[in-house]
Amino acid sequence: MAKKSFVLRIDEDTFKAIEKWAADEFRSANGQLEYIIDKALKEAGRKKEEKKKDEPEDTEG
């Protein structure tokens, strides 16, 4: 999957909180932001959850 780069302006305190959270979960700040956004999109029904490689495809009939 190709990734798109863009500039994000965020206040310093918020970024420090994201960095701390990321460190607690062994991620980079960028990885943590991707995780947060991905999770929020899925919870809002705006992004389909990807099938795991071990899961069989859903076939009807």
C-alpha distance matrix in Angstrom:
0.0 3.8 6.5 9.8 13.1 16.3 19.7 20.9 24.6 25.8 29.3 30.1 31.3 28.1 26.0 28.5 28.1 24.3 24.8 27.4 25.3 22.4 24.9 26.4 23.2 22.2 19.3 19.0 19.8 16.4 15.0 17.8 17.2 13.5 15.3 18.1 16.3 14.1 17.4 19.3 17.2 17.5 21.2 21.8 20.5 18.0 14.9 15.0 14.8 12.5 14.8 15.4 15.7 19.5 20.1 21.6 20.6 22.9 25.3 28.5 31.8
3.8 0.0 3.8 6.8 9.9 13.3 16.9 18.6 22.4 24.0 27.6 28.5 30.1 27.1 24.8 27.5 27.6 23.8 24.1 27.1 25.5 22.5 25.0 27.0 24.1 23.0 19.6 18.6 19.1 15.4 14.9 17.9 16.8 13.6 16.1 18.6 16.5 15.1 18.7 20.2 18.1 19.2 22.7 22.9 21.9 19.1 16.4 17.3 17.6 15.7 18.3 19.1 19.5 23.2 23.8 25.4 24.2 26.4 28.7 31.8 35.1
6.5 3.8 0.0 3.8 6.6 9.9 13.3 14.9 18.6 20.2 23.8 24.7 26.4 23.5 21.2 23.9 24.1 20.4 20.9 24.0 22.6 19.7 22.3 24.5 21.8 20.9 17.3 15.9 15.9 12.1 12.2 15.0 13.5 10.7 13.7 15.9 13.8 13.2 16.9 18.1 16.4 18.0 21.3 21.4 21.1 18.1 15.8 17.4 17.6 16.4 19.5 20.2 21.2 24.8 25.2 27.2 26.1 28.0 30.7 33.6 37.1
9.8 6.8 3.8 0.0 3.8 6.7 10.4 12.3 16.1 18.2 21.9 23.2 25.1 22.3 20.2 23.3 23.8 20.3 20.9 24.3 23.2 20.6 23.4 25.7 23.5 22.7 18.9 17.0 16.2 12.4 13.5 15.9 13.6 11.5 15.0 16.4 13.9 14.1 17.9 18.3 16.6 18.9 21.9 21.5 21.5 18.2 16.6 18.9 19.6 19.0 22.3 23.3 24.6 28.1 28.3 30.2 28.9 30.5 33.1 35.8 39.3
13.1 9.9 6.6 3.8 0.0 3.8 7.1 9.6 13.2 15.5 19.1 20.3 22.6 20.1 17.7 20.8 21.8 18.5 18.9 22.5 21.9 19.3 22.0 24.6 22.9 21.9 18.1 15.5 14.4 10.9 12.9 15.2 12.8 11.7 15.5 16.6 14.5 15.5 19.1 19.3 18.3 20.9 23.5 23.1 23.6 20.4 19.2 21.7 22.3 21.9 25.2 26.0 27.3 30.8 31.2 33.3 32.2 33.8 36.6 39.3 42.8
16.3 13.3 9.9 6.7 3.8 0.0 3.8 6.5 9.9 12.7 16.4 18.0 20.4 18.1 16.0 19.5 20.6 17.7 18.4 22.1 21.7 19.6 22.4 25.0 23.7 23.1 19.3 16.5 14.6 11.5 14.2 15.7 12.7 12.5 16.3 16.5 14.3 16.1 19.4 19.0 18.2 21.3 23.4 22.7 23.7 20.4 19.9 22.9 23.7 23.8 27.4 28.4 30.1 33.4 33.5 35.7 34.5 35.8 38.6 41.1 44.7
19.7 16.9 13.3 10.4 7.1 3.8 0.0 3.8 6.6 9.7 13.2 14.8 17.6 15.6 13.6 17.1 18.6 16.2 16.9 20.6 20.7 19.0 21.6 24.4 23.6 23.1 19.5 16.4 13.9 11.6 14.9 15.8 12.8 13.7 17.3 16.9 15.2 17.7 20.6 19.8 19.7 23.0 24.6 23.9 25.4 22.4 22.2 25.4 26.1 26.5 30.1 31.0 32.8 36.0 36.2 38.5 37.5 38.6 41.6 44.0 47.7
20.9 18.6 14.9 12.3 9.6 6.5 3.8 0.0 3.8 6.3 9.9 11.9 14.3 12.1 10.6 14.3 15.4 13.2 14.6 18.0 18.0 16.9 19.7 22.1 21.6 21.6 18.2 15.3 12.2 10.6 13.9 13.8 10.6 12.3 15.5 14.5 13.1 16.1 18.5 17.4 17.9 21.2 22.4 21.7 23.7 21.0 21.2 24.4 25.0 25.9 29.5 30.4 32.6 35.6 35.6 38.1 37.1 38.1 41.2 43.5 47.3
24.6 22.4 18.6 16.1 13.2 9.9 6.6 3.8 0.0 3.8 6.9 9.4 12.1 10.5 9.6 13.1 14.6 13.3 14.7 17.9 18.4 17.9 20.5 22.8 22.9 23.1 20.0 17.1 13.6 13.0 16.4 15.7 12.8 15.1 17.9 16.3 15.4 18.8 20.7 19.2 20.1 23.6 24.2 23.5 25.8 23.4 23.9 27.3 27.9 29.1 32.7 33.5 35.9 38.7 38.6 41.3 40.4 41.2 44.4 46.6 50.3
25.8 24.0 20.2 18.2 15.5 12.7 9.7 6.3 3.8 0.0 3.8 6.5 8.5 6.8 6.5 10.0 11.2 10.5 12.2 15.0 15.5 15.7 18.2 20.2 20.7 21.3 18.5 15.9 12.2 12.5 15.6 14.2 11.6 14.6 16.8 14.7 14.6 18.2 19.4 18.0 19.6 22.8 23.0 22.6 25.3 23.3 23.9 27.2 27.5 28.9 32.4 33.1 35.7 38.2 38.1 40.9 40.3 41.0 44.3 46.5 50.3
29.3 27.6 23.8 21.9 19.1 16.4 13.2 9.9 6.9 3.8 0.0 3.8 5.7 5.6 6.3 8.8 10.3 10.9 12.4 14.6 15.7 16.5 18.5 20.3 21.4 22.3 19.9 17.5 13.8 15.0 18.0 16.1 14.1 17.5 19.2 16.9 17.3 21.0 21.7 20.3 22.3 25.4 25.1 24.8 27.8 26.2 27.0 30.2 30.3 31.8 35.3 35.8 38.4 40.8 40.7 43.7 43.2 43.8 47.3 49.4 53.1
30.1 28.5 24.7 23.2 20.3 18.0 14.8 11.9 9.4 6.5 3.8 0.0 3.8 5.5 5.1 6.1 8.7 9.8 10.4 12.3 14.2 15.1 16.4 18.4 20.0 20.5 18.6 16.1 12.7 14.7 17.6 15.8 14.6 18.2 19.6 17.8 18.8 22.3 22.9 21.9 24.2 27.0 26.8 27.0 30.0 28.5 28.9 31.9 31.6 32.9 36.1 36.3 38.8 41.0 41.3 44.4 44.2 45.1 48.6 50.9 54.6
31.3 30.1 26.4 25.1 22.6 20.4 17.6 14.3 12.1 8.5 5.7 3.8 0.0 3.8 5.4 5.1 6.3 8.7 9.9 10.7 12.4 14.2 15.4 16.7 18.7 19.8 18.3 16.6 13.2 15.7 18.0 15.5 14.7 18.5 19.2 17.0 18.6 22.0 22.0 21.0 23.8 26.3 25.6 26.0 29.2 28.2 28.7 31.6 31.0 32.6 35.7 35.8 38.5 40.5 40.6 43.8 43.8 44.5 48.1 50.2 54.0
28.1 27.1 23.5 22.3 20.1 18.1 15.6 12.1 10.5 6.8 5.6 5.5 3.8 0.0 3.8 5.5 5.1 6.3 8.7 10.0 10.6 12.2 14.3 15.4 16.7 18.1 16.3 14.7 11.1 13.2 15.3 12.6 11.4 15.1 15.8 13.4 14.8 18.3 18.3 17.2 19.9 22.5 21.9 22.3 25.5 24.4 24.9 27.8 27.3 29.0 32.2 32.4 35.2 37.2 37.2 40.4 40.2 40.8 44.4 46.5 50.3
26.0 24.8 21.2 20.2 17.7 16.0 13.6 10.6 9.6 6.5 6.3 5.1 5.4 3.8 0.0 3.8 5.4 5.0 6.1 8.6 9.8 10.3 12.2 14.2 15.3 16.0 13.8 11.7 8.1 10.3 12.8 10.8 9.8 13.6 14.7 13.1 14.6 17.8 18.3 17.9 20.3 22.8 22.8 23.4 26.2 24.8 24.8 27.6 27.0 28.2 31.3 31.3 33.8 36.0 36.3 39.5 39.4 40.4 44.0 46.3 50.1
28.5 27.5 23.9 23.3 20.8 19.5 17.1 14.3 13.1 10.0 8.8 6.1 5.1 5.5 3.8 0.0 3.8 5.4 5.0 6.2 8.6 9.7 10.5 12.4 14.4 15.0 13.7 12.0 9.1 12.3 14.3 12.0 12.2 15.9 16.4 15.1 17.2 20.1 20.2 20.2 22.9 25.0 24.8 25.8 28.7 27.7 27.5 30.0 29.0 30.1 33.0 32.6 35.1 37.0 37.5 40.9 41.2 42.2 45.9 48.3 52.0
28.1 27.6 24.1 23.8 21.8 20.6 18.6 15.4 14.6 11.2 10.3 8.7 6.3 5.1 5.4 3.8 0.0 3.8 5.5 5.1 6.2 8.5 9.9 10.6 12.5 14.1 13.1 12.3 9.6 12.7 13.8 10.8 11.2 14.9 14.6 12.8 15.4 18.3 17.7 17.6 20.7 22.6 21.9 23.2 26.2 25.6 25.6 27.9 26.8 28.2 31.0 30.7 33.4 35.1 35.4 38.8 39.1 39.9 43.6 45.9 49.6
24.3 23.8 20.4 20.3 18.5 17.7 16.2 13.2 13.3 10.5 10.9 9.8 8.7 6.3 5.0 5.4 3.8 0.0 3.8 5.4 5.1 6.0 8.5 9.8 10.6 11.9 10.1 9.2 6.2 9.0 10.1 7.1 7.6 11.2 11.1 9.8 12.3 15.0 14.9 15.2 18.0 19.8 19.7 21.1 23.7 22.9 22.5 24.8 23.6 24.8 27.7 27.4 30.0 31.9 32.3 35.6 35.9 36.8 40.5 42.9 46.6
24.8 24.1 20.9 20.9 18.9 18.4 16.9 14.6 14.7 12.2 12.4 10.4 9.9 8.7 6.1 5.0 5.5 3.8 0.0 3.8 5.5 5.0 6.1 8.6 9.9 10.2 8.7 7.2 5.1 8.8 10.0 8.0 9.4 12.7 12.8 12.5 15.0 17.3 17.5 18.3 20.9 22.5 22.8 24.3 26.8 25.8 25.0 27.1 25.6 26.4 29.0 28.3 30.6 32.5 33.3 36.8 37.2 38.5 42.2 44.8 48.5
27.4 27.1 24.0 24.3 22.5 22.1 20.6 18.0 17.9 15.0 14.6 12.3 10.7 10.0 8.6 6.2 5.1 5.4 3.8 0.0 3.8 5.4 5.1 6.2 8.8 9.8 9.7 9.6 8.4 12.1 12.4 9.9 11.9 15.1 14.3 13.8 16.9 18.9 18.4 19.3 22.3 23.6 23.3 25.2 27.8 27.4 26.6 28.4 26.7 27.6 30.0 29.1 31.5 33.0 33.8 37.3 38.1 39.3 43.0 45.6 49.2
25.3 25.5 22.6 23.2 21.9 21.7 20.7 18.0 18.4 15.5 15.7 14.2 12.4 10.6 9.8 8.6 6.2 5.1 5.5 3.8 0.0 3.8 5.5 5.1 6.5 8.7 8.4 9.4 8.2 11.4 10.8 7.6 10.0 12.8 11.3 10.7 14.1 15.8 14.9 16.1 19.2 20.1 19.8 22.0 24.5 24.2 23.4 25.1 23.3 24.3 26.7 25.8 28.4 29.8 30.4 34.0 34.7 35.7 39.5 42.0 45.6
22.4 22.5 19.7 20.6 19.3 19.6 19.0 16.9 17.9 15.7 16.5 15.1 14.2 12.2 10.3 9.7 8.5 6.0 5.0 5.4 3.8 0.0 3.8 5.4 5.2 6.0 4.8 5.7 5.5 8.5 7.6 5.3 8.5 10.7 9.7 10.3 13.4 14.7 14.6 16.3 18.8 19.7 20.1 22.3 24.4 23.8 22.5 24.0 22.1 22.6 24.9 23.9 26.2 27.9 28.8 32.3 33.1 34.4 38.1 40.8 44.4
24.9 25.0 22.3 23.4 22.0 22.4 21.6 19.7 20.5 18.2 18.5 16.4 15.4 14.3 12.2 10.5 9.9 8.5 6.1 5.1 5.5 3.8 0.0 3.8 5.3 4.9 5.8 6.9 7.9 11.2 10.4 8.9 12.1 14.2 13.2 14.0 17.2 18.3 18.1 19.9 22.5 23.2 23.6 25.9 27.9 27.5 26.0 27.3 25.2 25.4 27.4 26.0 28.0 29.5 30.7 34.4 35.4 37.0 40.7 43.5 47.0
26.4 27.0 24.5 25.7 24.6 25.0 24.4 22.1 22.8 20.2 20.3 18.4 16.7 15.4 14.2 12.4 10.6 9.8 8.6 6.2 5.1 5.4 3.8 0.0 3.8 5.7 7.7 10.0 10.7 13.8 12.3 10.2 13.5 15.5 13.5 14.1 17.6 18.5 17.5 19.4 22.4 22.6 22.5 25.2 27.3 27.3 26.0 27.0 24.6 25.1 26.9 25.4 27.6 28.6 29.7 33.4 34.7 36.0 39.8 42.4 45.9
23.2 24.1 21.8 23.5 22.9 23.7 23.6 21.6 22.9 20.7 21.4 20.0 18.7 16.7 15.3 14.4 12.5 10.6 9.9 8.8 6.5 5.2 5.3 3.8 0.0 3.8 5.6 8.8 10.2 12.4 10.0 8.3 12.0 13.1 10.8 12.1 15.5 15.7 14.9 17.4 20.0 19.9 20.2 23.0 24.7 24.8 23.0 23.8 21.2 21.5 23.2 21.6 23.8 24.8 26.0 29.7 30.9 32.4 36.1 38.9 42.3
22.2 23.0 20.9 22.7 21.9 23.1 23.1 21.6 23.1 21.3 22.3 20.5 19.8 18.1 16.0 15.0 14.1 11.9 10.2 9.8 8.7 6.0 4.9 5.7 3.8 0.0 3.8 7.0 9.6 11.6 9.4 9.1 12.8 13.6 12.1 14.1 17.1 17.2 17.1 19.7 21.9 22.0 22.8 25.5 26.9 26.6 24.6 25.3 22.6 22.4 24.0 22.1 23.8 25.1 26.7 30.4 31.7 33.6 37.2 40.2 43.6
19.3 19.6 17.3 18.9 18.1 19.3 19.5 18.2 20.0 18.5 19.9 18.6 18.3 16.3 13.8 13.7 13.1 10.1 8.7 9.7 8.4 4.8 5.8 7.7 5.6 3.8 0.0 3.8 6.5 7.9 5.7 6.0 9.5 10.2 9.4 11.6 14.2 14.5 15.0 17.5 19.3 19.9 21.0 23.4 24.8 24.0 22.0 23.0 20.8 20.5 22.6 21.2 23.0 24.8 26.2 29.7 30.6 32.4 36.0 39.0 42.5
19.0 18.6 15.9 17.0 15.5 16.5 16.4 15.3 17.1 15.9 17.5 16.1 16.6 14.7 11.7 12.0 12.3 9.2 7.2 9.6 9.4 5.7 6.9 10.0 8.8 7.0 3.8 0.0 3.8 5.3 5.0 6.1 8.6 9.8 10.4 12.2 14.2 15.1 16.3 18.2 19.9 21.0 22.4 24.2 25.7 24.4 22.7 24.2 22.4 22.2 24.6 23.5 25.2 27.4 28.7 32.1 32.7 34.5 38.0 41.0 44.6
19.8 19.1 15.9 16.2 14.4 14.6 13.9 12.2 13.6 12.2 13.8 12.7 13.2 11.1 8.1 9.1 9.6 6.2 5.1 8.4 8.2 5.5 7.9 10.7 10.2 9.6 6.5 3.8 0.0 3.8 5.5 5.0 6.2 8.7 9.8 10.5 12.3 14.1 15.3 16.5 18.3 20.0 21.1 22.5 24.4 23.0 21.7 23.8 22.5 22.7 25.6 25.0 27.0 29.3 30.2 33.5 33.7 35.3 38.8 41.6 45.2
16.4 15.4 12.1 12.4 10.9 11.5 11.6 10.6 13.0 12.5 15.0 14.7 15.7 13.2 10.3 12.3 12.7 9.0 8.8 12.1 11.4 8.5 11.2 13.8 12.4 11.6 7.9 5.3 3.8 0.0 3.8 5.4 5.2 6.3 8.6 10.0 10.7 12.2 14.2 15.5 16.5 18.4 20.0 21.2 22.7 20.8 19.4 21.5 20.5 20.5 23.5 23.2 25.1 27.8 28.6 31.6 31.6 33.2 36.6 39.4 43.1
15.0 14.9 12.2 13.5 12.9 14.2 14.9 13.9 16.4 15.6 18.0 17.6 18.0 15.3 12.8 14.3 13.8 10.1 10.0 12.4 10.8 7.6 10.4 12.3 10.0 9.4 5.7 5.0 5.5 3.8 0.0 3.8 5.5 5.1 6.1 8.7 9.9 10.4 12.2 14.2 15.3 16.5 18.3 20.0 21.1 19.7 17.8 19.3 17.8 17.6 20.4 19.8 21.7 24.2 25.1 28.3 28.5 30.2 33.7 36.6 40.2
17.8 17.9 15.0 15.9 15.2 15.7 15.8 13.8 15.7 14.2 16.1 15.8 15.5 12.6 10.8 12.0 10.8 7.1 8.0 9.9 7.6 5.3 8.9 10.2 8.3 9.1 6.0 6.1 5.0 5.4 3.8 0.0 3.8 5.4 5.0 6.1 8.6 9.8 10.5 12.2 14.2 15.4 16.4 18.3 20.0 19.0 17.6 19.3 17.8 18.4 21.2 20.7 23.2 25.3 25.8 29.1 29.4 30.7 34.3 37.0 40.6
17.2 16.8 13.5 13.6 12.8 12.7 12.8 10.6 12.8 11.6 14.1 14.6 14.7 11.4 9.8 12.2 11.2 7.6 9.4 11.9 10.0 8.5 12.1 13.5 12.0 12.8 9.5 8.6 6.2 5.2 5.5 3.8 0.0 3.8 5.4 5.1 6.1 8.4 9.9 10.6 12.2 14.3 15.4 16.4 18.3 16.8 15.9 18.3 17.5 18.4 21.6 21.8 24.4 26.8 26.9 30.0 29.7 30.8 34.3 36.8 40.6
13.5 13.6 10.7 11.5 11.7 12.5 13.7 12.3 15.1 14.6 17.5 18.2 18.5 15.1 13.6 15.9 14.9 11.2 12.7 15.1 12.8 10.7 14.2 15.5 13.1 13.6 10.2 9.8 8.7 6.3 5.1 5.4 3.8 0.0 3.8 5.6 5.2 6.0 8.5 9.9 10.5 12.2 14.2 15.4 16.5 14.8 13.2 15.3 14.5 15.0 18.3 18.6 21.0 23.6 23.8 26.7 26.3 27.6 31.0 33.6 37.3
15.3 16.1 13.7 15.0 15.5 16.3 17.3 15.5 17.9 16.8 19.2 19.6 19.2 15.8 14.7 16.4 14.6 11.1 12.8 14.3 11.3 9.7 13.2 13.5 10.8 12.1 9.4 10.4 9.8 8.6 6.1 5.0 5.4 3.8 0.0 3.8 5.6 5.2 6.1 8.5 10.0 10.7 12.2 14.2 15.5 14.6 12.9 14.4 12.9 13.7 16.7 16.7 19.5 21.7 21.7 24.8 24.8 25.9 29.5 32.1 35.8
18.1 18.6 15.9 16.4 16.6 16.5 16.9 14.5 16.3 14.7 16.9 17.8 17.0 13.4 13.1 15.1 12.8 9.8 12.5 13.8 10.7 10.3 14.0 14.1 12.1 14.1 11.6 12.2 10.5 10.0 8.7 6.1 5.1 5.6 3.8 0.0 3.8 5.6 5.3 6.1 8.6 10.1 10.6 12.2 14.3 13.6 12.9 15.1 14.1 15.8 18.9 19.4 22.5 24.4 24.0 27.1 26.9 27.5 31.1 33.4 37.1
16.3 16.5 13.8 13.9 14.5 14.3 15.2 13.1 15.4 14.6 17.3 18.8 18.6 14.8 14.6 17.2 15.4 12.3 15.0 16.9 14.1 13.4 17.2 17.6 15.5 17.1 14.2 14.2 12.3 10.7 9.9 8.6 6.1 5.2 5.6 3.8 0.0 3.8 5.5 5.1 6.1 8.7 9.9 10.5 12.3 10.8 10.3 13.1 13.0 14.8 18.3 19.4 22.4 24.7 24.1 26.7 26.0 26.5 29.9 32.1 35.9
14.1 15.1 13.2 14.1 15.5 16.1 17.7 16.1 18.8 18.2 21.0 22.3 22.0 18.3 17.8 20.1 18.3 15.0 17.3 18.9 15.8 14.7 18.3 18.5 15.7 17.2 14.5 15.1 14.1 12.2 10.4 9.8 8.4 6.0 5.2 5.6 3.8 0.0 3.8 5.5 5.2 6.3 8.7 10.0 10.7 9.5 7.8 9.9 9.4 11.0 14.5 15.7 18.7 21.1 20.3 22.9 22.2 22.9 26.3 28.6 32.4
17.4 18.7 16.9 17.9 19.1 19.4 20.6 18.5 20.7 19.4 21.7 22.9 22.0 18.3 18.3 20.2 17.7 14.9 17.5 18.4 14.9 14.6 18.1 17.5 14.9 17.1 15.0 16.3 15.3 14.2 12.2 10.5 9.9 8.5 6.1 5.3 5.5 3.8 0.0 3.8 5.5 5.2 6.2 8.6 9.9 10.1 9.0 10.5 9.4 11.7 14.8 15.8 19.2 20.9 19.9 22.8 22.4 22.6 26.2 28.3 32.0
19.3 20.2 18.1 18.3 19.3 19.0 19.8 17.4 19.2 18.0 20.3 21.9 21.0 17.2 17.9 20.2 17.6 15.2 18.3 19.3 16.1 16.3 19.9 19.4 17.4 19.7 17.5 18.2 16.5 15.5 14.2 12.2 10.6 9.9 8.5 6.1 5.1 5.5 3.8 0.0 3.8 5.5 5.1 6.1 8.6 8.5 8.9 11.4 11.4 14.3 17.5 19.0 22.5 24.3 22.9 25.4 24.6 24.5 27.9 29.7 33.4
17.2 18.1 16.4 16.6 18.3 18.2 19.7 17.9 20.1 19.6 22.3 24.2 23.8 19.9 20.3 22.9 20.7 18.0 20.9 22.3 19.2 18.8 22.5 22.4 20.0 21.9 19.3 19.9 18.3 16.5 15.3 14.2 12.2 10.5 10.0 8.6 6.1 5.2 5.5 3.8 0.0 3.8 5.5 5.2 6.2 5.0 5.4 8.5 9.5 12.3 15.8 17.9 21.2 23.3 21.7 23.8 22.5 22.4 25.6 27.3 31.1
17.5 19.2 18.0 18.9 20.9 21.3 23.0 21.2 23.6 22.8 25.4 27.0 26.3 22.5 22.8 25.0 22.6 19.8 22.5 23.6 20.1 19.7 23.2 22.6 19.9 22.0 19.9 21.0 20.0 18.4 16.5 15.4 14.3 12.2 10.7 10.1 8.7 6.3 5.2 5.5 3.8 0.0 3.8 5.4 5.1 5.8 4.9 6.2 6.5 9.9 12.9 15.1 18.6 20.2 18.4 20.6 19.5 19.1 22.5 24.2 28.0
21.2 22.7 21.3 21.9 23.5 23.4 24.6 22.4 24.2 23.0 25.1 26.8 25.6 21.9 22.8 24.8 21.9 19.7 22.8 23.3 19.8 20.1 23.6 22.5 20.2 22.8 21.0 22.4 21.1 20.0 18.3 16.4 15.4 14.2 12.2 10.6 9.9 8.7 6.2 5.1 5.5 3.8 0.0 3.8 5.4 7.6 8.2 9.4 9.5 13.1 15.7 17.6 21.3 22.5 20.5 22.7 21.8 21.1 24.4 25.8 29.5
21.8 22.9 21.4 21.5 23.1 22.7 23.9 21.7 23.5 22.6 24.8 27.0 26.0 22.3 23.4 25.8 23.2 21.1 24.3 25.2 22.0 22.3 25.9 25.2 23.0 25.5 23.4 24.2 22.5 21.2 20.0 18.3 16.4 15.4 14.2 12.2 10.5 10.0 8.6 6.1 5.2 5.4 3.8 0.0 3.8 5.4 7.8 9.9 11.3 14.9 17.8 20.2 23.7 25.2 23.0 24.8 23.4 22.4 25.5 26.6 30.2
20.5 21.9 21.1 21.5 23.6 23.7 25.4 23.7 25.8 25.3 27.8 30.0 29.2 25.5 26.2 28.7 26.2 23.7 26.8 27.8 24.5 24.4 27.9 27.3 24.7 26.9 24.8 25.7 24.4 22.7 21.1 20.0 18.3 16.5 15.5 14.3 12.3 10.7 9.9 8.6 6.2 5.1 5.4 3.8 0.0 3.8 5.6 7.0 9.1 12.6 15.3 18.2 21.6 23.1 20.6 22.0 20.3 19.1 22.0 23.0 26.7
18.0 19.1 18.1 18.2 20.4 20.4 22.4 21.0 23.4 23.3 26.2 28.5 28.2 24.4 24.8 27.7 25.6 22.9 25.8 27.4 24.2 23.8 27.5 27.3 24.8 26.6 24.0 24.4 23.0 20.8 19.7 19.0 16.8 14.8 14.6 13.6 10.8 9.5 10.1 8.5 5.0 5.8 7.6 5.4 3.8 0.0 3.8 6.8 9.6 12.6 15.8 18.7 21.8 23.9 21.7 23.1 21.1 20.4 23.2 24.5 28.2
14.9 16.4 15.8 16.6 19.2 19.9 22.2 21.2 23.9 23.9 27.0 28.9 28.7 24.9 24.8 27.5 25.6 22.5 25.0 26.6 23.4 22.5 26.0 26.0 23.0 24.6 22.0 22.7 21.7 19.4 17.8 17.6 15.9 13.2 12.9 12.9 10.3 7.8 9.0 8.9 5.4 4.9 8.2 7.8 5.6 3.8 0.0 3.8 6.4 8.9 12.3 15.2 18.2 20.4 18.5 20.0 18.2 18.0 21.0 22.8 26.5
15.0 17.3 17.4 18.9 21.7 22.9 25.4 24.4 27.3 27.2 30.2 31.9 31.6 27.8 27.6 30.0 27.9 24.8 27.1 28.4 25.1 24.0 27.3 27.0 23.8 25.3 23.0 24.2 23.8 21.5 19.3 19.3 18.3 15.3 14.4 15.1 13.1 9.9 10.5 11.4 8.5 6.2 9.4 9.9 7.0 6.8 3.8 0.0 3.8 6.2 9.1 12.3 15.3 17.3 15.1 16.4 14.5 14.3 17.3 19.3 23.0
14.8 17.6 17.6 19.6 22.3 23.7 26.1 25.0 27.9 27.5 30.3 31.6 31.0 27.3 27.0 29.0 26.8 23.6 25.6 26.7 23.3 22.1 25.2 24.6 21.2 22.6 20.8 22.4 22.5 20.5 17.8 17.8 17.5 14.5 12.9 14.1 13.0 9.4 9.4 11.4 9.5 6.5 9.5 11.3 9.1 9.6 6.4 3.8 0.0 3.8 6.5 9.2 12.5 14.3 12.4 14.4 13.3 13.6 17.1 19.4 23.1
12.5 15.7 16.4 19.0 21.9 23.8 26.5 25.9 29.1 28.9 31.8 32.9 32.6 29.0 28.2 30.1 28.2 24.8 26.4 27.6 24.3 22.6 25.4 25.1 21.5 22.4 20.5 22.2 22.7 20.5 17.6 18.4 18.4 15.0 13.7 15.8 14.8 11.0 11.7 14.3 12.3 9.9 13.1 14.9 12.6 12.6 8.9 6.2 3.8 0.0 3.8 6.4 9.2 11.7 10.3 12.3 11.4 12.7 16.1 19.0 22.6
14.8 18.3 19.5 22.3 25.2 27.4 30.1 29.5 32.7 32.4 35.3 36.1 35.7 32.2 31.3 33.0 31.0 27.7 29.0 30.0 26.7 24.9 27.4 26.9 23.2 24.0 22.6 24.6 25.6 23.5 20.4 21.2 21.6 18.3 16.7 18.9 18.3 14.5 14.8 17.5 15.8 12.9 15.7 17.8 15.3 15.8 12.3 9.1 6.5 3.8 0.0 3.8 6.4 8.3 6.6 8.6 8.2 10.0 13.5 16.6 20.1
15.4 19.1 20.2 23.3 26.0 28.4 31.0 30.4 33.5 33.1 35.8 36.3 35.8 32.4 31.3 32.6 30.7 27.4 28.3 29.1 25.8 23.9 26.0 25.4 21.6 22.1 21.2 23.5 25.0 23.2 19.8 20.7 21.8 18.6 16.7 19.4 19.4 15.7 15.8 19.0 17.9 15.1 17.6 20.2 18.2 18.7 15.2 12.3 9.2 6.4 3.8 0.0 3.8 5.5 5.4 8.6 9.7 12.1 15.5 18.8 22.0
15.7 19.5 21.2 24.6 27.3 30.1 32.8 32.6 35.9 35.7 38.4 38.8 38.5 35.2 33.8 35.1 33.4 30.0 30.6 31.5 28.4 26.2 28.0 27.6 23.8 23.8 23.0 25.2 27.0 25.1 21.7 23.2 24.4 21.0 19.5 22.5 22.4 18.7 19.2 22.5 21.2 18.6 21.3 23.7 21.6 21.8 18.2 15.3 12.5 9.2 6.4 3.8 0.0 3.8 5.6 7.9 9.5 12.8 15.5 19.2 22.0
19.5 23.2 24.8 28.1 30.8 33.4 36.0 35.6 38.7 38.2 40.8 41.0 40.5 37.2 36.0 37.0 35.1 31.9 32.5 33.0 29.8 27.9 29.5 28.6 24.8 25.1 24.8 27.4 29.3 27.8 24.2 25.3 26.8 23.6 21.7 24.4 24.7 21.1 20.9 24.3 23.3 20.2 22.5 25.2 23.1 23.9 20.4 17.3 14.3 11.7 8.3 5.5 3.8 0.0 3.8 6.5 9.4 12.3 15.0 18.4 20.9
20.1 23.8 25.2 28.3 31.2 33.5 36.2 35.6 38.6 38.1 40.7 41.3 40.6 37.2 36.3 37.5 35.4 32.3 33.3 33.8 30.4 28.8 30.7 29.7 26.0 26.7 26.2 28.7 30.2 28.6 25.1 25.8 26.9 23.8 21.7 24.0 24.1 20.3 19.9 22.9 21.7 18.4 20.5 23.0 20.6 21.7 18.5 15.1 12.4 10.3 6.6 5.4 5.6 3.8 0.0 3.8 6.5 8.8 11.8 15.1 17.8
21.6 25.4 27.2 30.2 33.3 35.7 38.5 38.1 41.3 40.9 43.7 44.4 43.8 40.4 39.5 40.9 38.8 35.6 36.8 37.3 34.0 32.3 34.4 33.4 29.7 30.4 29.7 32.1 33.5 31.6 28.3 29.1 30.0 26.7 24.8 27.1 26.7 22.9 22.8 25.4 23.8 20.6 22.7 24.8 22.0 23.1 20.0 16.4 14.4 12.3 8.6 8.6 7.9 6.5 3.8 0.0 3.8 6.4 8.6 12.0 14.5
20.6 24.2 26.1 28.9 32.2 34.5 37.5 37.1 40.4 40.3 43.2 44.2 43.8 40.2 39.4 41.2 39.1 35.9 37.2 38.1 34.7 33.1 35.4 34.7 30.9 31.7 30.6 32.7 33.7 31.6 28.5 29.4 29.7 26.3 24.8 26.9 26.0 22.2 22.4 24.6 22.5 19.5 21.8 23.4 20.3 21.1 18.2 14.5 13.3 11.4 8.2 9.7 9.5 9.4 6.5 3.8 0.0 3.8 6.0 9.7 12.6
22.9 26.4 28.0 30.5 33.8 35.8 38.6 38.1 41.2 41.0 43.8 45.1 44.5 40.8 40.4 42.2 39.9 36.8 38.5 39.3 35.7 34.4 37.0 36.0 32.4 33.6 32.4 34.5 35.3 33.2 30.2 30.7 30.8 27.6 25.9 27.5 26.5 22.9 22.6 24.5 22.4 19.1 21.1 22.4 19.1 20.4 18.0 14.3 13.6 12.7 10.0 12.1 12.8 12.3 8.8 6.4 3.8 0.0 3.8 6.7 10.1
25.3 28.7 30.7 33.1 36.6 38.6 41.6 41.2 44.4 44.3 47.3 48.6 48.1 44.4 44.0 45.9 43.6 40.5 42.2 43.0 39.5 38.1 40.7 39.8 36.1 37.2 36.0 38.0 38.8 36.6 33.7 34.3 34.3 31.0 29.5 31.1 29.9 26.3 26.2 27.9 25.6 22.5 24.4 25.5 22.0 23.2 21.0 17.3 17.1 16.1 13.5 15.5 15.5 15.0 11.8 8.6 6.0 3.8 0.0 3.8 6.7
28.5 31.8 33.6 35.8 39.3 41.1 44.0 43.5 46.6 46.5 49.4 50.9 50.2 46.5 46.3 48.3 45.9 42.9 44.8 45.6 42.0 40.8 43.5 42.4 38.9 40.2 39.0 41.0 41.6 39.4 36.6 37.0 36.8 33.6 32.1 33.4 32.1 28.6 28.3 29.7 27.3 24.2 25.8 26.6 23.0 24.5 22.8 19.3 19.4 19.0 16.6 18.8 19.2 18.4 15.1 12.0 9.7 6.7 3.8 0.0 3.8
31.8 35.1 37.1 39.3 42.8 44.7 47.7 47.3 50.3 50.3 53.1 54.6 54.0 50.3 50.1 52.0 49.6 46.6 48.5 49.2 45.6 44.4 47.0 45.9 42.3 43.6 42.5 44.6 45.2 43.1 40.2 40.6 40.6 37.3 35.8 37.1 35.9 32.4 32.0 33.4 31.1 28.0 29.5 30.2 26.7 28.2 26.5 23.0 23.1 22.6 20.1 22.0 22.0 20.9 17.8 14.5 12.6 10.1 6.7 3.8 0.0
